[in-house]
């Protein structure tokens, strides 16, 4: 679901910016799309807190608090991506955040955690074949839209 939001908002923003400014603004559209995705996933930390807490191993203390804090961090990152002064810093921190989330996703997959229903009937380890490349995709997306946007700046005028 987050990847659908990311791509949908990206293409919508790309079209709108092309119509308004006569050029494609890939990096800007990428940041807007990532911000929209982060708002969605950040709010999910509150809507599905119990299931998300199950994604963390038992040895991690205050798991519900960790879920809430990471949800707040995602919401703050969404704002940071839209504030020009903080884009690069937010991008770097977001990449670290995505790397740190990967072990929780691996743990959840191994233990068949279904975060939406807070049960142990999730997709399981096969899900990692999708999730790990998706996480790498998110990292690349943030890098290209926030840290090195000059790589994707193309002026395609009509």
C-alpha positions, 0 to 999 in steps of 0.5 A: 500500500505505501508504494502505491501511495508513493507512486500515485502521488509522485505522478500526480505531483509531476503532472501538476508541476508540469502544467503549472511551471512548464517543466517536470520537477522530479525531485520535488515530486519525489519529496512530496510523494515520500512525504505523503507516504510517510504521513500514511505510514506514520498514522498507521503506527497509531492505527495499528500500534499493537500489530507494529509492536509485535514486529519488535522482539520481546527484548526491546523494552517499551515496544508500544512507546517505540511504535508511537515514537517512530510514527511521530518521527515519520510524520516529522520526516514528512514535514522535513522533506517539504522544508527546503532548509531541512531536505538534505538532513531529513533525507540522510536521517530518513535513510538511516531510519529505513535501514534501522527498520529492516531488522523489524521487518525481517523479524516480523516476516520470520514470525508471520506478524500481521500488523493490521490484525495483530496476529501471527498469520502474516505472509511470513518469510516469503514477504522478505523477497518483496520487502527488502527490495522495497526498502532499498527502493525507498532508500534510493528514492529518498537519496535521489529526491533529497540528497542528490536531486541534481541527478534527476533534474531534467527540463523536458519542455513541451 
